[in-house]
Amino acid sequence: MYKCLFCSITLILSNMMPLQLHAESIPHSRLVTTPTAGSLPAKTYILDTRLYDNGGMVQMLGIGVTDLVDIGISYGGSNIIGSSKISWQSHVAAQVHIRIVEETLKAPAFSIGFDSQGEGPYLKGDGMNRFRIKSRGIYAVVSRNYRFLGDLGFHGGVNYSFEADDGDSDPSFWLGMNKSVLKSVELCGEYDFATNDNEQGSMNAKHGYLNATFKWNFGEAFTLEFDLKNILRNEKRDITGVNVEKPEPSRELRFFYRGKF
């Protein structure tokens, strides 16, 4: 029995080698809503279309400037799909991502960045002036990737959002992981402690934000993603400013197209 146990552990450890040894793997730049230490390769671009409740849509363009630096812009609004008046977000959002330390066999990758695009509708007035899920603002993140029956990654970070009109200006923290299931399918999960969104007057995210996603890659160019957000059902506000207690988790679609220039 002990020999079988020893062989099993040895087999697992032999398969769980750092992903750095597999140059063909492409780093992940995002889990569900949280960034990772991965970045876009140089001279590549990504078109990211996100659909959310109330006919909302956000379009993002990201560009890999170098293998260590990528930038992006995004813009969107609510009721874009439907017959109600469109409610645009207040600004064009910007993204900057810089990988400071490359992943090695002994150490994780480390990146810093800035992102002013939040999740869900933009809520205006009544001491809000923020996205339903605050933008990351400035952040730092570490990632460690392995080869274990496919790709396996662990990620953690800290961020400070500049959306603080609700009086909650604490930093926040998150943890997450990704795991490939088949060659073209990947599952991701994340937990944001939401310490910048749990005080009186904020979204009252006392349970933190637990999110998960299913990604289906069609070759290297196109990805279809199904997101399940706010699984712990934190209180939220709709686009009219009405509080919704214990809402159903948000079911959202996302599409990616990647190309080179």
N, C-alpha and C positions, 0 to 999 in steps of 0.2 A: 504493500500500500504506500509506504514512504517513497519507494522508488518511482511509483506512478505520480505521486504528488510532486516530487523533485523534477521529474521530466516535464510535467505540465507547467511548472513555474519557469523552468528553463526555456521552454517553447514560447511562453508569453513574453519573457524578457528579451529573447532573441528577435521577436517580431516588433517589439516596442523600441525601435531605434530612432534617434533624432531625425526629423524630416530633412534636416540640412544635407543628409547624405543622398537625398533624392532630388536632383536638380530639376526634374521635370515638373514637380509640384509647384503650383501657383499660390503665393501667400493670400490669405483671406484678409480683406481690408475692413470687413464689417460682419458682425453676427446677425442680430435682428435690428436693433437700434444702436447698439454700442460698437465703437470702432475697435479694431485690433491693431497690432503693431505692423501688420502687413501693409504693403502699398502697391500701387499700380506699377507695372514695368514701364520703363522709359518708352516714349513715343507710342503710347497706347491711350485710348480714350474709352469712356464708358458712358452710355446713356441709360439713366435709371428713371423709370416711371413708376410712381407709387400711387395706388388707389386706396382710399379709406372711406369711412362712413360719411353720410350726408353728401354724396357726390363729390367728395374731395379728391384732389389730384395734385401731386408735386412732381415736377420734372427737374432732374439734376444732370449736369454734364461734368464729368471728372476727367482730368488729363494727367498722365504720368510725365512730369517734366524730366525727371531722372529716375533711376531705379530706387532712389531714396526719398524723393520729393514728389508729391502730387497735389494738385489744386482743383477746385471745383466751384461751381455756382449752382444755385437752385432757386426755384420760385413755384408757387402754387396757391391754391385757395380752396374754399368749400363751395358746394353747389355748382361746380363746373359741369358736372354731369347731372342733368335734371332740368326742371323748369323754374326753380327759384332764382332770385337774384344772386349773382356770384359775390362771394365775400373773399377778397384777395388778402393774402398775408401782407404785413405792413412794409416789408423790405425784401430785396433780393438777398438771399443768404449766400455766405461764402464759406468755403472749406479749404484748409491748408493742413497737410499731413507730412511730417518729417520723421524719417526713421533715423534715430541717433546711433543706435547700436544694432549691428547685425546679429542674428542668431548664430551661435556656434554649438559645438558638441557639448560644451560645458555651461553655456549661459543663454538666457532667453533674449529675444529681440526687445528693444525698447524704443518707443516712438512718442513724440509730442505732437499736438495739433490744435486746431481751432475749427469750430463748426457752429454756425449761427442758425442752422435749420433744425427746428424742432419737429415733433410728431403730432399729427392730427391738426384740427383747425386752429387758426390764430384767434385768440379771444381778446377783444378790445374793450376798454373802459372798465369801470367798477374795480379799480385797483389791480387790474390784471395785466393787459398789454403783454401777452405771452402766448406761446403755443400751449396746447393742452398738456403735452409732455414737453418740458423745457428743453431747449437746445443744449448741447454739451458745453458750449463756450470753449474755454481752454481745457485741455486734458492731457494726461500722460497715461500710457498703457504699456504693459509687458505681455508678451506672448511666447508660448513654448509649444512646439509642434513635434509630433512623433509619427512613426509608421507603426500602426497596430491594427492589423486586419483592415488596412486602408489608412486614411488620414485621421489623426486625432490631435486636437489642439486645445490648450487651456489658456485663458486670457483673464486679465484683471486690470482695473484702471481707476483713476480718480479724476474728477472734473469740477470745474467751477463755472456755473452758468451766470450770465449777466442779466438774465430775466429775473429780477428781484423786486418788482413793483408790489408783489404780494407780501413783502417783508421777510421772506425766507431766503437768506443769502448764504446758507451753509454750503460747503462742498458736498459732493456725493461720490459714491463708490459703486463699482460693479464687478461681477465675476461672470464668466461664461465659458462655453466649450462648443466645439464643433466635431462632428464625426461623420465620415463618409460611410454609407451603407452599401451602395453599389457604385459602379464606376461613374454613373451619372447622377446619383442621388446623395444628398447630404442633409443631415439634421443638425440644427443649432439651438442652443438654449442660453439664456442669460438671466441674471437677477441683478437689478439695480436697487440699491438700498434706499434711494429716493430721500436722502436726508436733507435735500434742498426743496422738498415738496411735502412736508409733513407737519407744518405748523398751522395755526389758526389763520384763515384767510387764503390758504393755498389750496391745492387739489386734495389735500388730506390723504396723501398716499401712505397711510400708516402701515400698510402691509408690504410696501416696496413693490416694484414692478417686475413681475415674472413674465417673460416672453419666450416664445418658441417659433421655429420656422422650419419649413420643408422646402428644399431647393432642388429643382430638377434642371440639370444642365443639358442643353441640346448642342453638343459639340463645344467648341471654345468660344463661340460668338454669342449665344443666346441662353439666358437662364430665366425660368419661370419660378416664382417664389410665392408660397402661401404662408402668411404670418398670422400668428395667434398672439395678441397682445393683452396685457392687463389680466392675466389668468387669475390672479388673486382678487379681482373685481373691486379695485379701489374706487371710491367715489370720484365722479368726474363731472365736468360741465359740458353741455352741448353748445352749439354755436349761438343759441339764443341767450346763453348765460344761466340756464336752469341747471341746478344740481341734480345729478342722477345717482342715487344710492345703489350699490351693488349691481352695477351694470353688467351685462353679458360681456365676456371677452370680445375684443375687437377682432374681426376676421378681415384681413386685408390681402390684396394682391400686389405683386411687384414684378416688374419686367426689366431685364438687363440686356443691353446689347453692347458687346465689346468689339473694338476694331483697332487698327494700327494706322499710323500716318508717317 
